[in-house]
């Protein structure tokens, strides 16, 4: 199947998502109406389609040699959520190929979930639910000895990318003092949004609530190690919803086990978590199975974003809905596939 000037060819390879997870029926219909869509099931079929491809939706292996055969390629639209090193991004940027990501589709869902985890940690909601079901409920002030308010609290954000920007307005009604550590942003950018730029040590040492929102690079791996976690005030609440390798997990669990810290964790070093993992028996944890962002509305937003941006690109206009990858950063990410 080849393209025509009126219907450029789009390769649809949305693994690991089934097509129906990310495209509403009307969005898929619009995609087929405006583009010639091929869905290669083999690597050989993919190679045959590449010379005529206007765009690739997905993240198949695209080394330099393969990209050399894709002379008409204008865009690579990542719908998995992570930029893996299976693409020669330097070649893409050198040739003017748009490299786009779907991260913004997940940001709102993750931000709302992170807020929910923080409120649970503040008031012991799931802990007291378990106690009630076991006949150990504590009435009125009995179950509130360690409760704190989010309103007016000192809150730290480690990272201010898509997740931090989505969480910021959700925290606004609580009127917290918001300190942010993000070495990729100038302090002026944070101050313009009413945030307090801070070092990592300041962010941790002065926060009752800490939201870990940073992605994984070689620089941020185990960013929160034993020393850094030791800076947190006793009784602090830590919410981890970005990537597990940002935190030293043995050090985190040891601090929780010692009663120094409460934590809500949605991402884990190894998934699924082993049946005998000590995290399962720690009372100071709220456990979550990597489900913060994967809601149906978030998945379906991806397909809408894809169709909108492809339509703009076909008209000679820049994409506006998906996130454009920065050539200085895309090669630094060390995220793993989400299964």
C-alpha positions, 0 to 999 in steps of 0.5 A: 500500500502506497501513499498519495499526496492527499493521504500520506502513509502512516505506519501504525505499530503501537506496541505494547498497546493494542490499537483499540486501547489508544484510539477511540472508534471516531479517532481511528476513523479520522486517521484512516480518512486522512491518511493511508494507514498500514499496520505491518505485522513483521519486520519485513513488512515494516521495511517495505513500508518505510520508504513511503512513510510520512510518519511512524506511530509507535517505537519500532527499532529504527537504527540509522540504516533503517532510517536511511530507507525512510526518506520521506519520514516527517514524524515519529510518534511515541505512544508507549511513554518512554524514549528507548535507545532503539532509535537513532535520535541524532539521525532523526533530529539531523533530518528534521524528523519530529520526535514526539511523545505521549507523556502529557496524556498520562500527567493528569491521571498521575497527578490526581493519583499522587494527590490521593496518595498524599491525602491517604498518607496524611490521614491514614485512610487505607491503614485505618480501613484495614484496621476496621475490617480486622475489628481493630478500629479506633474511633475519633482521635484514637486513629489520628495521633499521627495525622497531619494536614496538607493545607499550609504544609511544606511540600517538596517536588523533586522534578517539575516536568509533565507530572509536576506541572499537572500536580501544581494546580491540584495542590493550589487549594491547599495553599502549601509552601511549594519548594521545587528541585529541578536542575533542568529548569532555571530558578526564574521559571519556577518563581514565575509560577509561584514556586520556591526554587531549592536545592535537593537537600533544602527540598527534602529537609524542609518538606513534610510532603515530598512528591518524587516526580523525576525521570530516570537518567544516569544522573538521577539514578538513586538520586534519593539515597540513604543520605538524602532520605536521612534529611527528611524530617521524622514523620515526613510523607513521601509519594513516589509516582515517577520511576523507581530507580530514582530512589534507593529502595532498601534505604527507603524501606529501612526508614519506613520500617524504623517508623521515621517515614511514611510512603506511598509507592506506585513504581517498583524496581522489579515488577511484578513485586515478589510475593515475599518482598518485605514491602508487602508487610510494612505498615507505613507504606501505601502500596500501589501496582504501577497504576497511577497513569494507566486509566482508560481516559489517559490511553484514549487521549493518546490516539486523539493527540496522534490524529490531531498532530498528524493532521497538523503536520500534513498541513505543514504546521507544527504539532501542538498536542504531543510533547516534542522531544528535546535533542539534548535530553532524549538520549539521557532517559533510562526508563524501562518498558512498562509491562 
